[in-house]
Amino acid sequence: MPSLKDLRNRISSVKSTQKITSAMKMVAASKLRRAQAQVEAGRPYADRMERMLRSVAGRLGTGSIGPRLMVGTGKDTVHLLVLATSDRGLCGGFNTSLIREARRQIAALTEAGKTVKVFCIGRKGRDALRRDHGDKIIESVTDIGRPSLGFLDGEGIARRLLELFESGQFDVCTLIYNQFRSAISQVVTVQQLIPVALPEAGEGDGDSMPVVHEFEPEEEAILAQLLPSNLAVQVFSGLLESAASEQGARMTAMDSATRNAGDMIKSLTLQYNRTRQATITSELIEIISGAEAL
């Protein structure tokens, strides 16, 4: 049975931890508001970019040969998985769910006879996959978005992916990230980046009647310029979603940790009071017994 001093030290320690988790919750909540505002501002731009690509690509004839970013290399032998995780922990199941999905994708592709390569964004994904898939990690980047996440961060990663694609390092590139829904809800999303996967015409389009456009220059020339920009936009959009999801998960995890610390403090305080009462009662019994003996 712990002594009164041990219980006092434990209560003091848990109170200190509670102050830390409470402060981390407040910091995450503040960062979440900014990240959520960025996500909500960036989604319409990414959606319009996708609709514009679909419109231009739909003008190409079925026999036309488009840019390689759209039609691919003609094979899908080598797959590159871009895993977007965080650099820090203490954010609940944010990283765990992404790493689980990455491992599932690697296992499925390997079983299908494909060659898998991994591009890690964030320390947590790199450190977790290094144990059993270290030979598949070809590159990793950390400290993305510090001090603040900007378009240049996404553009830099997109430029590197283009260099790998042009040098023949992979045939298909897929981004794995958490899509932000709310502070308590993040959805693991698998999005194909190269070749660009456009929805079927009419999907998610509010236009009731098709609009005829004339393009100058030709559609293929426009796509050759538009597709690299779209890649940067989609990567940046994924990073924004991931950043907001991370802060939401961290805020939720720290709120839960703060409440759990409060429950533990109550339990330890009750145990301390009972132990103190038992000690006082035992001492009173000894005093009374000694007095009666006299």
N, C-alpha and C positions, 0 to 999 in steps of 0.2 A: 504494500500500500504506500503510495507516495506521501512524502511529508508535506507539511504546510508550506515550507520554503520552496519545495519543488513545484507545488501547485501555483504559488505566487509567481514564480519565474515563468511557468508555462503560460499563465494568463497574460503576463506582460508581453511575452513573445508573440502570442496570437494577436494581441491588440496592435502591436507594431506591424504585423503582417496585414491586418485589416486596414490600417492607415495607408499602406502601400497600395493594396488592391483598390481601395477607394479612390486614391489619387490617379491610378492608371485608368480606372473607369472614366473619370472626368476628362482626362487627356484624350482617351479614345473617342469619347462622345464629341469632343470639340473637333477632332480630326475627321470624324465621320460626317459631320455637317458639311465640311468643305468638300470632302471626297464625293458625297452624295450629290452636291450641287454640280460638281464637275461631270459626274456620270449623266445626270439628267440633261446637262447642256450638250454633252457629246453624242448621246444616242441619236437625236434627229439628224445630225450631220452624217453619222455612219450609215443610217438607214437610207438617206437620200443618195449617198454615194453608191450604195448597193442597187438602188432602183435605177440610177443613171447607167450603171454598168449593165444591168439587165436589159435596159432599153436599147443601148448601143449594140450589145452582143446579139440581141434579137434581130437586128437588121442584117446581120451576116447571113449569107446563104448557107444551107446545110452542107454544101461541099467546100465552103471556104476554109482556109487554113488561118486560124487566128494566132495571136501572140502565144508564146510558150507558157506564159503565166496563166493563160486561160485554158489552153488545150493540153498542157503538160508535155512530158517527154515521150508519150506514147506507151509507157509502161509504168508499173507500180511496184517495182522490185524493192526499192530502198525507201523506207519511211522515216521521216524526221518528226519526232514528237517534241514540241516546245512546251515545257512544263513551267507554268507561272505560279510560284509559291512566294512565301515571305522570307525575309532575312531573320526575323525574330519569332520567338514562340509566344506562349501565353495567349493564344488566340483560339482556344477550344479545338474543335475538329476541323478548322479551316485547312490546315496543311495535310492532315491525315486523309481526308476524303480525296484530295487531289492526288496524293501519292498512291492511294489505293487504285484510283482510276488509271493512273499511268502504268502501274504494274499490270493491271488487267489488259490494257491496250498492248503492252509489250508481249504478254503471254499469248494473246490472241493472234497478233501479227507473226510472232515467232512460230506458233503452231501452224500457221498458214504458209510457212516457208519464206516469209519476207525478212529482209535485213532491216533492223531497227537501230536508229541513232537517236540520241536525246540531247536536246539543247535546254539547259536549266536556267531559269530566271529565279534567283533567290537561293539563299544558303540552305534552307530547310529541305527543299526538294533534292538538291545536289547531295547533301550529306546522307539523306535517307536512301537514295538510289545507288550511291557509291558502294554500299555494302554488297549488293548482289547484282548490280548492273553497271558497275564502274567502267567496264570495257565499252559500253554503249554511249557513254557521255562524251561528246566531242567538244563541247564548249559550255561555259557557264558564265553568267554575269550576275553581279551583286550590287547592292546599294542603288538600285533603280528607284528614282523618285525622291532622292535626297538632295537638297532639302525639300524640294517640291517636285511633283510629277508634271512634266511638260511634254509637248508633242515631240521635242527632239529626242526624248528617251525612246519613244516608240519608233521614231524614224531611224534611229541608230540601229536598233535590233532588226527592223525591216531591211535596212541596207545590208546588214550582215547575212540575213537569210537569202537575199538576192545574190550575194556573192557566192554563197554555198551552192545555190541552185544553178547559177551560170557555170560553175566549175564542175557540175555533175555529181555533187556529193549526195543528192537525194532526188527522188522522183515525186514524192508526195510529202507535204508539210502540214501538220495538224497542231493546233493550239489547244492546250488544256488549261482552263482557268475557271474561277468561281464567278458566276454571274450574280450581281447584287439584286436581291429582291427587297429585303428589309434588314433591320439590325439583327433579327433572329433567323433569317432565311437566306441562305446562299446556295445556288444551284450549280453543281459541277457541269461545265459545258465543254463539249468537244467540237471544235470548229476547224474545218479544213481551210487552209489559207492558200496553198499551192497544190495543184491548179485551183483557181478560185471556183468555189462551189456556189453558183447562183441558183436561187429558187426558180421554179417553173414560172413562166409568164402568167401574171394574174394573181400569184400568191402574195397575199399581204398588200395588194395594190387596191387603192380605193377608186381607181378610174373605172367608170362604167363603160366608156367607149375608148377604143384605141386611138391614139393621136399619131398622125403621120408627121415625121420630122425629116428634114434634109440636113445632111451632115457635110461639113467642110472643115478639114480634109476628109478623106474616106474613113469609114468605120474602123478599119484595122489600124490606121495611123493614130486615131483618137485613143483606141484601146491600148496601144503600145505606150502612150503617155499616161493614160489613166490608171492602168493596172498597178504600176509601182506605187502610185499615190494611194490607191485603195488599200494596198498591203500595209502601208504605214498607218493608215487610218484604222484599219481593223486591229492591228497589233496595239496601237495606242488605246483603242476602245477596250480591248481585253485587259490592258494594264489598269485602266481607270476602274473597270468593274472589279478587278482583283483587289485594288487598293481600298475601295469602299467596302468590299466584303471582309477584308482583313480587319479593318477598324470596327465594323459591326460585330464580327465574331469576337474580337478582343474585348469590346465593351460588354457584351453579353457574358463572356467568361469571367471577367473581373467583377461584374455585378453578382454573379453566382458565388464567386469566391468570397466576396465581402459578406454576403448573407450567410454563407457557411461558417465563416470566421465568427460572426455574431452568435450563431447557434452554439459553436464550440465554446465561446466565452461564457455563455449562460450555463452550459453544462459543467464547465470547469469551476465556475463560481459556486454553483450548487454543491459540487463535490467538496470544494474548499470549506464552505460553511458547515457541511455535515461533518467533515473531518475535524474542524475546529471545535464544533459542539461536542463531538465524541471525546476529544482530548480534555476539554473543560470538565465534562461529566466524570471522566476517569480520575482527574485530579481531585474533584470534590469528594468522590467516593473514598479515595485514599486518605484525605484529610479527616472525613467523618469517622472512618474506621480507626484511624490513629487516636482521635479524641475519645472514642468509646473504649479503646483499649486502656487508656489512662484512668 
